[in-house]
């Protein structure tokens, strides 16, 4: 085996993310403390993928798996390709629900590939990792918080995506409500019009700016700060249950939005004590993940292989 690659396996923990947060379409994102654990090592030949937890039995277990595709793209960027790969995924982030499962897979793949190449971190810096992950995903709003943790603002320059992470105020207590049905980002984007009224664009610009202040300094302003006219209304008919729940929560004073492209609902303020979403929704109270993706040497441990455990490693 070429000495270009490190001998030991590597592992990475990547958080779930929620993008848009209401008015911050394709720009704002939040990392949440629900994690996938992925490990990989270079082998003498072939590709094997093991999936435990979310997506087991549905996701591909060959070169077409998104983690492997992201790894291949990263190896190409580094100018090398390994003779073989063994990948193990323990997934806890719900698939196709608007919680960044694809971004988590992409970030995991990019970071694993970089860590498996000798001097990979010096050859592909953190800024380049963000640009590559965003290029694979198509936009940076989920990969940015997955990489950086916390509340992120992402934008795109001619040479690729950029992002910054800001601390979140203590009064922000995210809750996600996850339905059984899945959603597709491509279908959700297809529902958006090519143009929007100038007044709606101006409305969202003001609310997105207010949201930065509300999330970092004054959570009492989260309800008005999360109002949106740019995308959620256009997608409402394709997700009637999500739309109804968001409206009900907002009428009760909760800063609720569609998480990413949906159909999960994200609440950024406390739910009413008497609130009951019913059996159609899985309720998860998830702290903000402040660390982002974490890479270590070695295989996954026993606790990391538990598909239910969502807590951070000690």
VEXTIGU-794053 format. One line per field, with one value per residue: residue number from 1; residue in one letter; x, y, z of N, C-alpha, C in turn. Coordinates in steps of 0.05 Angstrom, whole numbers, padded with zeros to 5 digits. Each point is the difference from the previous one (the first is absolute). Example, Ala and Ser with C-alpha at 12.3 -4.5 7.8 and 13.67 -1.06 7.14 Angstrom:
2
k: [1,2] $
r: [a,s] $
n_u: [00264,-00007] $
n_v: [-00114,00021] $
n_w: [00156,-00014] $
ca_u: [-00018,00016] $
ca_v: [00024,00024] $
ca_w: [00000,00001] $
c_u: [00018,-00015] $
c_v: [00024,00022] $
c_w: [00000,00014] $
//
This chain:
314
k: [1,2,3,4,5,6,7,8,9,10,11,12,13,14,15,16,17,18,19,20,21,22,23,24,25,26,27,28,29,30,31,32,33,34,35,36,37,38,39,40,41,42,43,44,45,46,47,48,49,50,51,52,53,54,55,56,57,58,59,60,61,62,63,64,65,66,67,68,69,70,71,72,73,74,75,76,77,78,79,80,81,82,83,84,85,86,87,88,89,90,91,92,93,94,95,96,97,98,99,100,101,102,103,104,105,106,107,108,109,110,111,112,113,114,115,116,117,118,119,120,121,122,123,124,125,126,127,128,129,130,131,132,133,134,135,136,137,138,139,140,141,142,143,144,145,146,147,148,149,150,151,152,153,154,155,156,157,158,159,160,161,162,163,164,165,166,167,168,169,170,171,172,173,174,175,176,177,178,179,180,181,182,183,184,185,186,187,188,189,190,191,192,193,194,195,196,197,198,199,200,201,202,203,204,205,206,207,208,209,210,211,212,213,214,215,216,217,218,219,220,221,222,223,224,225,226,227,228,229,230,231,232,233,234,235,236,237,238,239,240,241,242,243,244,245,246,247,248,249,250,251,252,253,254,255,256,257,258,259,260,261,262,263,264,265,266,267,268,269,270,271,272,273,274,275,276,277,278,279,280,281,282,283,284,285,286,287,288,289,290,291,292,293,294,295,296,297,298,299,300,301,302,303,304,305,306,307,308,309,310,311,312,313,314] $
r: [x,x,x,x,x,x,x,x,x,x,x,x,x,x,x,x,x,x,x,x,x,x,x,x,x,x,x,x,x,x,x,x,x,x,x,x,x,x,x,x,x,x,x,x,x,x,x,x,x,x,x,x,x,x,x,x,x,x,x,x,x,x,x,x,x,x,x,x,x,x,x,x,x,x,x,x,x,x,x,x,x,x,x,x,x,x,x,x,x,x,x,x,x,x,x,x,x,x,x,x,x,x,x,x,x,x,x,x,x,x,x,x,x,x,x,x,x,x,x,x,x,x,x,x,x,x,x,x,x,x,x,x,x,x,x,x,x,x,x,x,x,x,x,x,x,x,x,x,x,x,x,x,x,x,x,x,x,x,x,x,x,x,x,x,x,x,x,x,x,x,x,x,x,x,x,x,x,x,x,x,x,x,x,x,x,x,x,x,x,x,x,x,x,x,x,x,x,x,x,x,x,x,x,x,x,x,x,x,x,x,x,x,x,x,x,x,x,x,x,x,x,x,x,x,x,x,x,x,x,x,x,x,x,x,x,x,x,x,x,x,x,x,x,x,x,x,x,x,x,x,x,x,x,x,x,x,x,x,x,x,x,x,x,x,x,x,x,x,x,x,x,x,x,x,x,x,x,x,x,x,x,x,x,x,x,x,x,x,x,x,x,x,x,x,x,x,x,x,x,x,x,x,x,x,x,x,x,x,x,x,x,x,x,x] $
n_u: [00017,-00009,00024,-00013,-00009,-00015,00014,-00005,-00022,-00019,-00009,-00026,-00006,-00023,-00007,-00025,-00013,-00007,-00008,00005,-00009,-00017,00009,00018,-00016,00010,-00004,-00022,00015,-00009,00022,-00010,-00003,-00001,00014,00013,00008,00022,00008,00025,00009,00025,-00009,00005,-00026,-00017,-00026,00000,-00026,00001,-00026,00001,-00024,-00003,-00018,00003,00010,00002,00021,00014,00012,00002,00013,-00026,00008,-00016,00005,-00003,-00022,-00006,00006,-00013,-00019,00002,00001,-00020,-00012,00006,-00011,-00016,00001,-00013,00014,-00008,-00025,00000,-00026,-00002,-00027,00000,-00024,-00002,00011,-00026,-00004,00008,00007,00020,00016,00005,-00015,-00007,-00003,-00012,-00012,-00005,-00007,-00013,-00009,-00004,-00009,-00015,-00005,-00004,-00014,-00009,00004,00024,00002,-00023,00002,00026,-00008,-00019,00002,-00008,00010,00020,00000,-00005,00019,00016,-00006,00001,00022,00006,-00007,00013,00002,00008,-00027,00002,00017,-00006,-00025,-00002,00015,-00013,-00024,-00019,-00003,-00005,00016,-00012,00020,-00003,00026,00012,00016,-00026,-00010,-00011,00009,-00016,00010,-00024,00006,-00014,-00019,00003,-00016,00017,-00023,00015,-00023,00004,-00019,00006,-00011,-00018,-00014,00012,00020,-00001,00025,00005,-00019,00011,00023,-00010,-00010,00025,-00011,00003,-00021,00005,-00022,00007,-00025,-00004,00016,-00011,-00023,00008,00009,-00021,-00016,00014,00002,-00027,-00001,00019,-00013,-00023,00014,00013,-00021,-00022,-00001,-00006,00018,00003,-00023,00002,00023,-00017,-00013,-00014,00008,00024,-00005,-00006,-00010,00021,00012,-00018,-00008,00027,-00002,-00025,00009,00022,-00013,-00018,00020,00014,-00023,-00006,00025,00001,-00025,00014,00014,00000,00026,-00020,00016,00001,00008,00018,00001,00000,-00020,00024,-00011,00012,00001,00004,-00025,-00005,-00007,-00026,-00004,-00022,00022,-00015,00022,-00006,-00011,-00007,00007,00026,-00003,00020,00007,00012,00019,00009,00009,00018,00005,-00022,00008,00003,00026,00001,00021,-00001,-00008,-00025,-00005,-00004,00005,00020,00001,-00007,-00019,-00006,00024,-00006,00009,00013,00021,00006] $
n_v: [-00024,00019,00011,00006,-00024,00010,-00013,00017,-00011,00015,00016,00006,00020,-00001,00026,-00003,00010,00024,00002,00024,-00016,-00004,00025,-00016,00001,-00024,00012,-00003,-00009,-00022,-00005,-00024,-00004,-00008,-00023,00000,-00025,00007,-00025,00003,-00018,00003,-00014,-00025,00001,00010,00001,00003,00000,00006,-00003,00014,-00005,00026,-00009,-00016,-00014,00026,00008,00009,-00023,00018,00003,-00007,-00012,00019,-00014,-00023,00009,00009,-00024,-00011,00018,-00006,-00027,00006,00015,-00022,-00008,-00014,-00026,-00009,-00022,00005,-00002,00003,00003,00011,00000,00015,-00003,00024,00014,00007,-00019,00019,00013,00011,-00020,00003,-00022,00012,00023,-00014,-00014,00022,00014,-00022,-00003,00026,00001,-00022,00007,00025,-00012,-00013,00024,-00009,00017,-00014,00005,-00004,-00021,-00004,00026,00011,00022,-00015,-00011,00024,00011,-00021,00001,00027,-00004,-00020,00014,00021,00002,00022,00003,-00025,00000,00026,-00002,-00019,00016,00023,-00011,00001,00026,-00006,00018,-00008,00004,00009,-00003,00015,-00002,00003,-00018,00018,00000,00010,-00006,00004,00009,-00019,00018,00002,00020,-00007,-00012,-00010,-00002,-00025,00002,-00026,00003,-00018,00017,-00006,00016,00013,00008,-00018,-00016,00005,-00003,-00021,00001,00009,00024,00007,00014,00020,00009,00024,00004,-00024,00007,00024,-00011,-00019,00020,00015,-00021,-00005,00026,00002,-00022,00012,00023,-00011,-00014,00022,00016,00000,-00024,00020,00006,-00025,00005,00027,-00008,-00019,00023,-00013,00012,-00011,-00019,00004,00023,00001,-00009,00017,00001,-00002,00016,-00008,-00023,00003,00009,-00019,-00018,00010,00001,-00025,-00007,00012,-00010,-00021,00015,-00023,00004,-00008,-00017,-00001,-00024,00017,-00021,-00006,-00014,-00002,00004,00024,-00004,00027,-00001,00002,-00026,00006,00002,00010,00007,-00010,-00007,-00019,-00022,00019,00011,-00003,00005,00016,00003,00016,-00001,00024,-00011,00004,-00026,-00009,-00007,-00024,00002,-00027,-00011,-00023,-00025,-00004,00011,-00014,00022,00005,-00026,00013,-00010,-00005,-00005,00024,-00007,00021,-00008,-00015] $
n_w: [00000,-00015,00006,-00022,00008,00020,00019,00020,00009,-00011,00018,-00006,00016,-00013,00005,00009,-00020,00005,-00025,-00008,00020,-00021,00006,00012,-00021,00000,00024,00016,00020,00011,00015,-00001,00026,-00025,00004,-00023,00004,-00012,-00008,-00006,-00016,-00007,-00021,-00004,00002,-00019,00001,00027,00002,00025,00001,00023,00008,-00001,-00018,00022,-00020,00002,00015,-00021,-00006,-00020,-00022,-00004,00023,00011,00022,-00014,-00011,00024,00009,-00020,00004,00026,-00003,-00018,00018,00013,-00023,00016,-00004,00022,00005,00025,00008,00026,-00002,00024,-00004,00022,-00012,00010,-00020,00004,-00017,-00018,00022,-00012,00008,-00025,-00005,-00023,00013,00020,-00020,-00012,00021,00007,-00025,-00002,00025,-00004,-00025,00009,00020,-00021,-00008,-00002,00021,00002,00026,-00005,-00013,00018,00001,00023,-00010,-00009,00025,00011,-00016,00005,00025,-00001,-00014,00016,00021,-00011,00027,00014,-00001,-00009,-00020,00000,00009,-00019,-00016,00003,00001,00018,00000,-00025,-00011,-00022,-00016,-00025,-00002,-00018,00021,00008,00016,00016,00025,00019,00024,00010,00024,00012,00003,00027,-00007,-00018,-00002,-00019,-00014,-00008,-00019,00001,-00025,-00005,-00014,-00023,-00004,-00022,00005,-00019,00011,00024,-00011,-00012,00025,00000,00000,-00025,00006,00017,00012,-00009,00007,-00011,-00020,00001,00001,-00017,-00015,00006,-00005,-00021,-00004,00005,-00016,-00013,00003,-00009,-00018,-00003,00001,-00015,00012,00016,-00019,00009,00012,00003,00012,00006,-00004,-00019,-00022,00003,00018,00025,-00007,-00017,00022,00010,-00025,-00003,00020,-00005,00009,-00014,-00021,00005,00005,-00020,-00014,00009,-00004,-00024,-00004,00010,-00017,-00014,00001,-00016,-00013,-00026,00008,-00011,-00017,00026,00011,00011,00024,00000,00026,-00001,00008,00026,-00001,-00004,00026,-00009,-00015,-00019,-00012,00017,-00007,-00017,00023,-00006,00026,-00008,00025,-00017,00018,-00001,-00022,00018,-00004,-00013,-00024,00011,-00006,00001,00011,-00015,00006,-00007,00024,00022,00015,-00016,00004,00023,-00016,00025,00010,00011,00025,00007,-00013,00021] $
ca_u: [-00017,00016,00004,-00016,-00023,00006,-00006,-00023,-00026,-00007,-00029,-00009,-00027,-00012,-00026,-00023,-00002,-00025,00007,-00019,-00010,-00020,00006,00028,00000,00026,00022,00003,-00003,00005,00008,-00016,00014,-00008,00024,00009,00028,00009,00028,00010,00028,00009,00004,00016,-00016,-00029,-00014,-00021,-00014,-00019,-00018,-00016,-00018,-00016,00008,00009,-00017,-00009,00022,00018,00023,00022,00012,-00020,-00007,00008,00025,00021,00002,00014,00028,00013,00005,00022,00025,00007,00011,00027,00017,00005,-00023,00009,-00007,-00026,-00011,-00020,-00015,-00021,-00017,-00021,-00016,-00022,-00014,-00021,00006,-00020,-00019,00007,00019,00027,00013,00018,00023,00016,00015,00021,00021,00014,00017,00022,00019,00013,00019,00023,00015,00013,00023,00023,00001,-00024,-00010,00016,-00004,-00028,-00007,-00028,-00015,-00003,-00020,-00026,-00006,-00005,-00025,-00022,-00001,-00013,-00028,-00014,-00004,00015,-00014,00001,00027,00014,-00003,00010,00028,00009,-00016,-00013,-00017,00018,-00007,00016,-00003,00016,00017,00007,00017,-00013,-00015,00012,-00018,00009,-00017,-00005,-00011,-00029,-00009,-00008,-00029,-00008,-00003,-00012,-00015,-00009,-00023,00006,-00022,00007,00005,00024,-00001,00023,00008,-00004,-00028,-00007,00011,-00016,-00024,00006,-00002,00025,00002,-00018,-00005,00021,-00008,00006,00029,00008,-00010,00018,00027,-00002,-00004,00025,00018,-00010,00004,00027,-00001,-00017,00013,00025,-00001,-00026,-00019,-00028,-00008,00001,-00025,00000,00024,-00002,-00021,00011,-00017,00016,00000,-00017,-00027,-00001,00002,-00020,-00019,00013,00004,-00022,00002,00021,-00011,-00020,00013,00015,-00019,-00012,00020,00005,-00023,00003,00023,00025,00016,00001,00006,00006,00029,00011,-00021,-00021,-00024,00003,-00005,00019,-00009,00024,-00008,-00013,-00027,-00018,00000,-00023,00001,00001,00000,-00013,00017,00011,00025,00020,00011,00027,00012,00028,00017,00017,00027,00018,00026,00002,00011,00024,00015,00019,00012,-00010,-00027,-00022,-00002,-00026,-00021,-00004,-00015,-00028,-00014,-00018,00015,00004,00016,00027,00020,00013] $
ca_v: [00024,00025,00015,00025,-00002,-00008,-00029,-00005,00011,00026,00003,00027,00004,00023,00007,00008,00029,00012,00023,00022,00012,00019,00019,00000,-00020,-00008,00015,-00005,-00028,-00006,-00028,-00012,-00022,-00027,-00005,-00024,-00008,-00014,-00007,-00010,-00007,-00008,-00029,-00009,00001,-00002,00019,-00011,00020,-00010,00021,-00007,00021,00013,-00006,-00028,-00014,00018,00014,-00018,-00009,-00003,00025,00021,00012,00028,00003,-00009,00020,00024,-00007,-00001,00027,00012,-00012,00012,00026,-00005,-00012,-00029,-00017,-00025,-00025,-00009,00014,-00012,00022,-00008,00023,-00003,00024,00008,00023,-00010,00004,00015,00014,00028,00002,00001,-00026,-00001,00016,-00014,-00021,00013,00010,-00023,-00011,00018,00000,-00026,-00002,00017,-00011,-00025,00006,00011,00029,00009,00025,00022,00002,00009,00015,00001,00016,-00017,-00021,00012,00004,-00025,-00012,00016,-00006,-00026,00003,00019,00025,-00004,00007,-00022,-00010,00019,-00007,-00026,00002,00020,00000,00025,00015,00008,00016,-00010,00015,-00011,00018,-00012,-00023,-00021,00007,00009,-00001,00007,-00011,00019,-00013,00001,00009,-00022,-00004,-00015,-00029,-00013,-00025,-00007,-00018,-00015,-00017,-00026,00002,00013,00022,00001,00027,00008,00006,00024,00023,00003,00015,00028,00016,00011,00027,00006,00029,00015,00004,-00025,-00002,00020,-00011,-00021,00012,00011,-00020,-00015,00016,-00001,-00026,-00001,00013,-00016,-00025,00004,00020,00006,-00021,00009,00009,-00022,-00003,00017,-00004,-00024,00003,-00005,00003,-00007,-00027,-00019,00001,-00013,-00029,-00008,-00020,-00026,-00010,00012,-00005,00018,00027,00003,00000,00025,00022,-00003,00007,00029,00013,-00003,00016,-00016,00007,-00025,00003,-00025,-00006,-00004,-00004,-00015,00009,00004,00026,00009,00021,00012,00009,-00021,-00008,00002,-00024,-00017,-00007,-00029,-00002,-00025,-00024,00003,00016,-00008,00025,-00002,00024,-00002,00024,00009,-00012,00023,-00009,-00008,-00026,-00007,-00023,-00013,-00024,-00025,-00009,00007,-00015,-00013,00020,00013,-00018,-00001,00019,00017,00020,00025,00018,00004,-00017,00012] $
ca_w: [00000,-00003,00024,-00002,00018,00028,00004,00018,-00008,00012,00005,00002,00010,-00014,00011,-00016,-00004,-00010,-00017,-00006,00025,-00007,-00021,-00010,-00021,-00012,00012,00029,00008,00028,00006,00022,00013,-00008,-00015,-00014,00003,-00024,00001,-00026,-00002,-00027,-00002,-00023,-00024,00003,00018,00016,00017,00020,00010,00024,00008,-00020,-00027,-00004,-00018,-00022,-00012,-00014,00015,-00020,-00007,-00003,00026,00000,00014,-00018,-00022,00011,00004,-00026,-00010,00016,-00010,-00026,00006,00011,-00020,00006,00004,00014,-00013,00009,00023,00017,00013,00018,00007,00020,-00006,00018,-00012,-00019,-00029,-00017,00017,00004,00022,-00010,-00001,-00023,00006,00019,-00014,-00017,00018,00011,-00021,-00006,00022,00002,-00021,00006,00023,-00008,-00017,00015,-00003,-00014,00011,-00010,-00029,-00004,00024,00009,-00020,-00024,00007,-00003,-00028,-00013,00010,-00012,-00029,-00003,00009,-00017,00014,00025,00024,00019,00005,00017,00029,00005,00004,00019,00024,00008,-00019,-00021,-00023,-00023,-00025,-00021,-00015,-00026,00003,00016,00024,00025,00023,00026,00021,00022,00024,00002,00026,00017,-00001,-00024,00008,-00024,00000,-00027,-00002,-00025,-00009,-00011,-00029,-00009,-00020,-00018,-00005,-00028,-00004,00015,-00016,-00024,00006,00004,-00025,-00010,00011,00022,00002,00014,00027,00015,00003,00020,00026,00010,00007,00027,00020,00002,00016,00028,00011,00010,00027,00019,00006,00014,00022,00011,-00009,00002,-00026,-00020,-00015,-00024,-00016,-00017,-00020,-00027,-00024,-00024,-00009,00014,-00011,-00026,00004,00019,-00011,-00002,00028,00015,00028,00010,-00001,00021,00026,00003,00004,00027,00020,-00001,00012,00029,00008,-00002,-00024,-00015,-00029,-00014,00001,-00027,-00020,00013,00013,00029,00011,00020,00019,00013,00027,00015,-00007,00022,00017,-00008,-00028,-00007,-00029,-00008,-00006,-00027,00002,00020,00012,00010,00010,-00007,00005,-00022,00000,-00002,-00009,-00028,-00006,00016,-00012,00018,-00011,00011,-00009,00017,00024,00005,00003,-00025,-00018,00008,-00018,00015,00016,-00015,00015,-00008,00013,00023] $
c_u: [00018,00002,-00014,-00022,00009,-00009,-00025,-00026,-00005,-00031,-00007,-00029,-00010,-00028,-00021,00000,-00028,00008,-00024,-00010,-00021,00009,00027,00005,00028,00024,00004,-00004,00007,00007,-00015,00014,-00014,00020,00000,00029,00008,00030,00009,00029,00006,00006,00015,-00016,-00030,-00011,-00021,-00012,-00019,-00017,-00016,-00018,-00016,00011,00010,-00020,-00010,00023,00018,00024,00024,00011,-00020,-00009,00012,00026,00024,00004,00015,00029,00015,00006,00023,00026,00009,00013,00028,00019,00007,-00027,00010,-00007,-00027,-00009,-00019,-00012,-00022,-00015,-00020,-00016,-00022,-00016,-00021,00006,-00023,-00022,00006,00018,00029,00014,00020,00025,00018,00016,00022,00023,00016,00019,00024,00021,00014,00021,00025,00017,00015,00024,00021,00002,-00024,-00010,00016,-00004,-00028,-00009,-00029,-00017,-00006,-00020,-00028,-00008,-00007,-00026,-00024,-00003,-00014,-00029,-00016,-00005,00012,-00016,-00001,00029,00015,-00004,00009,00030,00008,-00014,-00013,-00019,00018,-00014,00018,-00007,00019,00015,00007,00018,-00012,-00013,00017,-00021,00013,-00020,-00002,-00011,-00030,-00007,-00012,-00030,-00010,-00001,-00014,-00015,-00007,-00022,00002,-00023,00011,00007,00025,-00005,00025,00007,-00004,-00029,-00008,00011,-00016,-00025,00004,-00002,00027,00004,-00020,-00004,00022,-00007,00006,00030,00009,-00009,00019,00028,-00001,-00003,00025,00020,-00008,00005,00029,00002,-00015,00014,00025,-00002,-00027,-00021,-00030,-00011,-00002,-00026,-00001,00024,-00001,-00022,00013,-00021,00013,-00003,-00021,-00029,-00003,00000,-00023,-00018,00012,00004,-00023,00002,00021,-00009,-00019,00013,00016,-00019,-00012,00020,00005,-00023,00001,00024,00027,00014,00005,00004,00002,00030,00010,-00023,-00023,00002,00002,-00006,00020,-00013,00024,-00007,-00016,-00028,-00018,-00001,-00022,00002,00003,-00001,-00013,00020,00013,00028,00018,00013,00027,00009,00030,00015,00015,00028,00020,00027,00002,00013,00026,00012,00020,00012,-00013,-00028,-00021,-00001,-00028,-00023,-00006,-00016,-00030,-00016,-00019,00014,00005,00018,00029,00019,00013,00030] $
c_v: [00025,00014,00027,00000,-00009,-00029,-00005,00012,00027,00000,00029,00000,00026,00005,00003,00030,00008,00025,00018,00014,00021,00018,-00003,-00021,-00004,00014,-00006,-00029,-00003,-00029,-00010,-00026,-00027,-00008,-00026,-00005,-00016,-00005,-00011,-00008,-00009,-00030,-00007,00001,-00002,00022,-00015,00022,-00014,00023,-00012,00023,00012,-00006,-00028,-00015,00016,00013,-00020,-00007,-00005,00029,00023,00012,00028,00005,-00007,00020,00025,-00007,-00001,00028,00013,-00012,00011,00028,-00001,-00014,-00029,-00015,-00025,-00025,-00011,00015,-00018,00022,-00011,00025,-00008,00026,00004,00023,-00011,00007,00015,00012,00029,00004,-00004,-00027,-00002,00017,-00014,-00022,00013,00010,-00023,-00011,00018,-00001,-00027,-00003,00016,-00012,-00026,00005,00013,00030,00011,00027,00024,00004,00009,00013,00000,00016,-00016,-00022,00011,00004,-00026,-00013,00015,-00006,-00026,00002,00018,00026,-00004,00002,-00023,-00009,00019,-00006,-00028,00000,00017,-00001,00027,00010,00011,00018,-00008,00017,-00012,00022,-00013,-00025,-00021,00011,00008,-00001,00009,-00013,00020,-00015,00005,00007,-00024,-00005,-00015,-00030,-00014,-00026,-00007,-00020,-00013,-00018,-00026,00003,00015,00023,-00001,00029,00009,00007,00026,00025,00004,00015,00030,00015,00011,00029,00003,00030,00014,00004,-00024,-00003,00019,-00009,-00021,00010,00011,-00021,-00018,00015,00000,-00027,-00004,00011,-00017,-00025,00004,00018,00001,-00020,00008,00010,-00022,-00003,00018,-00005,-00024,00000,-00001,00005,-00011,-00029,-00018,00000,-00014,-00031,-00012,-00022,-00027,-00012,00011,-00004,00018,00029,00005,00002,00026,00023,-00002,00008,00030,00015,-00001,00015,-00014,00008,-00026,00005,-00028,-00004,-00007,-00001,-00016,-00030,00003,00029,00006,00022,00010,00012,-00022,-00006,00004,-00026,-00019,-00010,-00030,-00002,-00025,-00021,00002,00013,-00011,00026,-00005,00027,-00002,00025,00008,-00014,00023,-00008,-00005,-00027,-00004,-00026,-00011,-00024,-00024,-00006,00010,-00018,-00012,00020,00014,-00017,-00003,00020,00018,00022,00024,00019,00002,-00018,00015,00001] $
c_w: [00000,00027,-00001,00020,00028,00004,00016,-00011,00014,00003,00003,00011,-00012,00010,-00021,-00003,-00010,-00015,-00004,00025,-00004,-00022,-00013,-00021,-00012,00013,00029,00007,00030,00004,00024,00010,-00004,-00021,-00015,00006,-00024,00003,-00027,00002,-00029,00001,-00025,-00026,00006,00018,00015,00017,00018,00010,00023,00006,-00023,-00028,-00005,-00017,-00024,-00014,-00015,00017,-00018,-00006,-00003,00026,00001,00015,-00018,-00023,00009,00005,-00027,-00011,00015,-00008,-00026,00005,00012,-00019,00005,00001,00013,-00016,00008,00025,00015,00017,00018,00009,00021,-00001,00021,-00011,-00019,-00029,-00013,00017,00004,00023,-00009,-00001,-00023,00005,00020,-00013,-00017,00018,00012,-00021,-00005,00023,00003,-00021,00006,00022,-00008,-00018,00017,-00007,-00015,00010,-00010,-00030,-00007,00026,00006,-00019,-00025,00005,-00003,-00029,-00014,00009,-00011,-00029,-00004,00007,-00018,00013,00028,00025,00021,00006,00018,00030,00006,00006,00024,00027,00005,-00022,-00021,-00021,-00023,-00025,-00021,-00015,-00027,00003,00018,00025,00023,00022,00025,00020,00023,00024,00002,00029,00016,-00001,-00024,00006,-00023,00007,-00029,00003,-00027,-00007,-00011,-00030,-00005,-00019,-00017,-00006,-00028,-00006,00013,-00016,-00025,00004,00002,-00027,-00008,00010,00023,00001,00016,00029,00017,00004,00021,00028,00011,00007,00028,00022,00003,00017,00029,00012,00010,00029,00020,00009,00017,00025,00014,-00010,00002,-00027,-00021,-00016,-00024,-00018,-00018,-00020,-00028,-00021,-00025,-00009,00013,-00011,-00026,00003,00016,-00010,-00001,00028,00018,00030,00013,00001,00023,00027,00004,00007,00028,00022,00001,00012,00030,00011,-00001,-00027,-00015,-00029,-00012,00002,-00027,-00020,00011,-00005,00031,00007,00021,00017,00015,00027,00013,-00010,00024,00016,-00009,-00028,-00004,-00031,-00011,-00009,-00027,00001,00022,00010,00012,00010,-00003,00006,-00025,00002,-00005,-00012,-00029,-00003,00016,-00011,00021,-00014,00013,-00010,00019,00024,00003,00002,-00026,-00020,00008,-00017,00015,00015,-00017,00014,-00010,00015,00023,-00005] $
//
